[in-house]
Amino acid sequence: MENQKFVIVDLETTGHSPKAGDRIIQISMVIMKNWEVEETFTTFIDPKRSIPFFIQDLTNISEEEIKDALPFESHAEVIYGLLRDGIFVAHNADFDLSFLQAELERSGFPKWKGKKIDTLELSKIVFPTALGFKLGDLASDLKIPLNHAHRADDDAMATALLLKKCWEEILALPIHTIEQLHKHSFKLKSNISHLLFHALQIKRKSVEDEDGFIFYNQLALKKKEPTADYDELTSAYPHSDQEKTALLSKQFPHFEERQGQFQMMDAIWDTLQQKNEIMIEASTGVGKTLGYLLPSFIYAKQQGKKVCISTYTSFLLEQILYKEIPKMEKVFGMKIHASLLKGMQNYIDIELFEQLLEQEEHSYDETLTLMQILVWLSKTETGDLSELNLSGGGQLLIDKIRKVRRNDNPYDFYERALAESEKSDIIVTNHAMLLADLERLEPIFQSIDGWIIDEAHQFIHAAIHRQQVVFSYAQWKYYFGQIGHASENGLFHKFQVAAMQTGRFSKQLFIQLEKYFQITLERFEQVMEDLVHSMKDRRQPFLEYRHTAFLKELSLKKPLLKEVSSALQSWIDLAEQASNHFRHHGEELSKESRLLLERWDYWIREWKMKLAEWDQIFFVDNHRHAVWIEFDKRHVPGSVRIYRKPIEIKEAIVRMSQSLRKNAGIVWTSGTLTIPNNERFIAKDLGISDDVPVLKLEAPQNYYAGAKVYIATDMPDIQGVPQSEYIESVAAAVTQIVQSVEGRCFVLFTSQEMLKRTVELIQEAELLNDYLLFAQGVTGGSRMRLLKSFQKFQRSVLFGTNSFWEGVDVPGEELSAVIIVRLPFSSPDEPTFKAKAALLKAKGQNAFTDLSLPEAILRFKQGFGRLIRSSKDRGALIVLDRRIETKSYGKEFIKALPDIKIEKLPLQHMVKDLQHWYNN
C-alpha cells in the first residue's frame, strides 16, 4: 500500500461515554507510511473535570500529571491536520473515534470523514486462534513491545505494530483465501476491505502458483506430509529400578527416582501383558503420565499393537501429545507415532462450510466468523474447531459446520485423523469419543490391545453427559427463526418461491407446511407459558433470581405437549416430501437451488433431533432420570432450560465397557480414586468388580515440603449466617490473603452465584485494583483461556467453580495459594444430587455418608492437587469454611491430604503468617 497514510490513534479518557460528559486526558497519534513510522504526536489534555480514581489506577495518569496540560481546543488544529488524508486506525476504533469527533465538534472543527480500520476487528480475522483480542493479549502473543498498557503513547505504538503484523499475515495467506475474505469483507464495521483489495493486487502480480496447497471446493487445505517410517524399538522393558533410572537419566540429567512411579510402570506393564484390569491412584508427584506412557509405548512397539490413552479434559489431551510424548521420544531416541482422535463433531465439515460460504445473507457475527474460519483453514493441520476463539454469535454458526456424517473426501480432517490413528502406536482420545465408539455398529477402536483410562473418575461424568438431554427455549426460537413464515424473507419463503417456479408443486403443500409450522410455534409458546407460570410462585432457597423445579412436580398439560410433537412431526413429513419432489429435478436445478435444497435438508435433520429431544424430555419414562426446569426470572422465557440427566450411570458404563474387557488390558488411573474409609467409592460407580485391585501410590514425603494448610478459625459459620453476610466475609478475607501473597491465587467456589457476588463486592471495594481478576462465568473466555491469561501476569487472581477444582496445571511460582471458600459439598437443592439422594434413601442408605461426603472429599483432594505440581513448588491451601474444624466429618477432609503442616489461626494472624512465610 505504497504511500498510504495510516493515522494510528489511542486515547485515555475519564470514562466510557462522551455523551455522559467524559473527556480525553491523553492522546497519542502514530503516522505510518509504507509500513514505517514517520511521525508521532503525544500530549496530555486538560479534561476540564476530575479524573476518577479507578481511571488513575488503570492509566497511572494522576491529577498532578495533567495539571499543566492544555485543553483539547489548543491542540485541535494539529490533530485535525494529522488526521487529514489518512486512514484512521485504533484498537476498538468506534470508542476512540466517538471521543475524537465529540472533541473536534466542541472545538469548532467539522467531523472527520474518511476510512477507518479497527485492529480489534482485524485481529479477530487474522489471528483467529489467539488467546484473547485485547491489545495487551495480542502484544504478548505477537512479541510486540508494550511496557505500559493503558498509556496512550505505548498503546498507539503497539497498535501501529499490530497493524503491520496483520498486513504481513494477510500477505502470507493463499490468494484464494484473500479473494474469499475480500468478497465477505463489505459487511464488516471497518474498512478492512481496503486492505484486502490491495493485498489481492500485490498477490496477483507476484504469485503464479502456490506449492504446498491443494484447492478443494475453493478452500485451501494444507497438504499433510506423509508419515515417515519409524525405527524399530530395540529397548526391552526395564524391569529393575536401576534399569529404569539408567534409561530415564540419559535424557533427564536431574531425574529424580520416584518409587511410586516405578511401581506404576511395573503394574501397568504386567496388566497389559496379561490383559488384566487394575485401578491406580497416583497422587500428584508420582509422575503419573510418564508412569503410563513408558510401559505403554514399549508394549505397543514390541507387540506391534496399539495402546489407546483416553482422558477427559482437552488440556490433558494436548499436554500428553505435545509435552509428554516428546519427552518419551528423547528417552528412546526415536519418533513415537502418536495421534489425537476426537469425536466427529469436534471437526469442521468442509462441504457444509462451503455451502454456508455460498449463501448470501449473513449477519455481522456470521460474516466475521466465516472470515475467521477462512484464515484458520489455511493454517490448521487438525481441523479441530476448538482451536478457534469465537464470540457467542460465532458459536451458533460453528454448530452448522460440525462434522455429523462420514464421507469419502480424502481432504476431510476427521477422515485424515482416522487414517493417522490406523498407523499409530499410541492413540490419544477423550472419554466422550470412547463412549461413543462403544455404542457404534462399526467401532473405530477395534484393534486396541491396551487401554489407559486417565482421569478415570471423570469417566462417570462423561457417561452422564453423553446421556443427558438439554432443552433450551432460546435455541428452539433460533431454530424457528431459521425457517420463518411464508410472509417473511426467510428460508421457507425462498424455498417456496424456488419450488413454485418449477411449476411442479401444488400450492396446497406449502399451505399445509405453513399451517403445521404455525401450530407447532403457537403450542410451543403455550407450553412455555404454562411451565413458567406454574413455577413462579415456588420458593427458591438462597437463589434470588433462579427458579428450579423437577418436571414431575409441575402440572403439565399432556394434550398440549402432544400437539407440539404431532404438529412438528407433520411439518417434518411434509418438508421431506417437498425436498424429495424438488430433488427429482436433478440436473435441472441451478447452483442456487441446490444450495437452497441443502439448507432445507440441513434444517429438516436439525428439527428431527429437536423432535427427539422434546419426546425424550416429556414422554420417555423418566424414573431412571432426573428431569428439571430452570430459568432466571429476569429473562423469561429466554432463559428457560430443561435438563434430563441419568440418576445412576453404573449399569450403562458396565454395559458399554464389556467389549473392552474381552480383548485388552485396562488401566483405570487418576490422582483421586479413593477416599479415607471408602477405597472403592469410584470403583463402585464405574461398576468395576471387587476383584480388580486398587493400587494407591503416594509421592515421596519431601515432595510436599513446600506445602502448608491454613484454616481460618474466625470466619462466620456458613450455616448460621445469611449468605450475603458470609459473602462479605469471604470478599474481605480473599482481599487480605491476595494482598499478603501478592497475587497468583486460585479462589475456588462451589456456586457460580456466590463467585459472582464475591467478585462484584471486591471490585466495588476497589481494594484489588492493582491486580488482574479473572472470574469464570464473569470474564469472557473458556476455562483454558482464563487459565492462560492468569498465568501471564504475576499480580493476578483466578476465581473458579467446579471445573477449576481439577485438571489444571500451574507449576512453580505461577500459583502461590489456593483458597477454598467452602467445603465442596453439592448443594442439597441441586436437582441431580437431590434425585440421587432420594434414590439412596429409598434403598435404606444415608445420602450424606454414602454420597455427599465422599464426593466432597474427592473434590477437596482435587483442589489441593492444583497447588503443588513439582517438588520445588511452594504454596498454601487456605480453607475459609470452619466446618472442617467444627464438624465431626471435618477430620475426613484432613485425612485425605498428605501429611503436611496445618495451621489453625484467626484471619489477621493467618495473613501475617502468610506474609512472613512467603517473604522468607
QUIKA-V881040 format. One record per backbone hydrogen bond with DSSP energy under -1.0 kcal/mol. CO is the residue of the C=O (numbers start at 0). NH is the residue of the N-H. Records with the same first field share a line. If there is no record, write none. Layout:
BEGIN
CO->NH  NH
END
This chain:
BEGIN
0->3
4->86
5->31
6->88
7->29
9->27
11->24  25
16->21
17->20
22->13
24->44
25->11
26->42
27->9
28->40
29->7
30->37  38
31->5
32->35
35->32
38->30
40->28
42->26
51->55
52->56
53->57
54->58
55->59
61->65
65->68
69->45
70->73
71->74  75
74->78
75->79
76->80
77->81
78->82
79->83
82->85
86->6
87->116
88->8
89->118
91->94  95
92->96
93->97
94->98
95->99
96->100
97->101
98->102
99->103
100->104
101->105
102->106
103->108
104->107
114->87
115->190
116->89
117->121
118->122
119->123
120->124
121->125
122->126
126->129
127->388
133->137
134->138
135->139
136->140
137->141
138->143
150->154
151->155
152->156
153->157
154->158
155->159
156->160
157->161
158->162
159->163
160->164
161->165
162->166
163->167
164->168
165->169
166->170
167->171
169->172
173->177
174->178
175->179
176->180
177->181
178->182
179->183
183->186
184->187
189->191
191->195
192->196
193->197
194->198
195->199
196->200
197->201
198->202
199->203
200->204
201->205
202->206
209->212
211->222
213->220
215->218
218->215
220->213
236->238
239->243
240->244
241->245
242->246
243->247
244->248
247->251
251->254
257->261
258->262
259->263
260->264
261->265
262->266
263->267
264->268
265->269
266->270
267->271
268->272
269->273
270->275
275->665
277->667
278->694
279->669
280->696
282->285
286->290
287->291
288->292
289->293
291->295
292->296
293->297
294->298
295->299
296->300
297->301
298->302
299->304
305->448
306->426
307->451
308->428
309->453
310->430
312->316
313->317
314->318
315->319
316->320
317->321
318->322  323
319->324
323->327
324->328
325->329
326->330
327->331
328->332  333
335->337
336->424  425
338->427
342->345
343->346
345->384
346->402
348->352
349->353
350->354
351->355
352->356
353->357
362->366
363->367
364->368
365->369
366->370
367->371
368->372
369->373
370->374
371->375
372->376
375->378  379
382->347
383->386
384->387
390->394
391->395
392->396
393->397
394->398
396->399
397->400
400->348
408->411
411->415
412->416
413->417
414->418
415->419
416->420
417->421
420->423
424->306
425->338
426->308
427->340
428->310
429->433
430->434
431->435
432->436
433->437
435->438
436->439
443->445
448->664
449->307
450->666
451->309  453
452->668
454->457
455->458
457->461
458->462
459->463
460->464
461->465
462->466
468->643
470->641
471->475
472->476
473->477
474->478
475->479
476->480
477->481
478->482
479->483
482->491
484->487
487->489
489->493
490->494
491->495
492->496
493->497
494->498
495->499
496->500
498->501
499->502
506->510
507->511
508->512
509->513
510->514
511->515
512->516
513->517
514->518
515->519
516->520
517->521
518->522
519->523
520->524
521->525
522->526
523->527
524->528
525->529
526->530
527->531
528->532
529->533
531->535
534->537
544->632
546->630
548->628
549->552
550->553
553->555
555->557
556->560
557->561
558->562
559->563
560->564
561->565
562->566
563->567
564->568
565->569
566->570
567->571
568->572
569->573
570->574
571->575
572->576
573->577
574->578
575->579
576->580
577->581
578->582
579->583
581->584
582->585
584->587
585->588
589->593
590->594
591->595
592->596
593->597
594->598
595->599
596->600
597->601
598->602
599->603
600->604
601->605
602->606
603->607
604->608
605->609
606->610
607->611
608->612
609->613
610->614
611->615
612->616
613->617
614->618  619
621->624
623->646
625->644
626->550
627->642
628->548
629->640
630->546
631->634
634->638
636->639
639->472
640->629
641->470
642->627
643->468
644->625
648->652
649->653
650->654
651->655
652->656
656->660
657->661
659->663
664->450
665->277
666->452
667->279
668->455
669->281
674->677
677->680
679->683
680->684
681->685
682->687
683->686
688->691
692->278
694->280
696->282
699->702
700->703
701->704
703->706
705->874
707->876
708->902
709->878
710->904
716->719
721->725
722->726
723->727
724->728
725->729
726->730
727->731
728->732
729->733
730->734
731->735
732->736
733->737
734->738
735->739
736->740
737->742
743->815  816
744->797
745->818
746->799
747->820
750->754
751->755
752->756
753->757
754->758
755->759
756->760
757->761
758->762
759->763
760->764
767->770
771->796
773->798
774->777  778
781->785
782->786
783->787
784->788
785->789
786->790
793->795
794->771
795->743  744
796->773
797->746
798->775
799->748
800->803
801->804
810->813
811->814
815->875
816->745
817->877
818->747
819->879
822->824
826->829
829->833
830->834
831->835
832->836
833->837
834->838
835->839
836->840
837->841
838->842
839->844
840->843
845->849
846->851
847->852
850->854
851->855
852->856
853->857
854->858
855->859
856->860
857->861
858->862
859->863
860->864
862->865
863->866
869->872
874->707
875->817
876->709
877->819
878->711
880->883
881->884  885
882->886
886->889
888->891
889->893
890->894
893->896
897->899
900->708
902->710
904->712
905->909
906->910
907->911
908->912
909->913
910->914
911->915
912->916
913->917
914->918
END
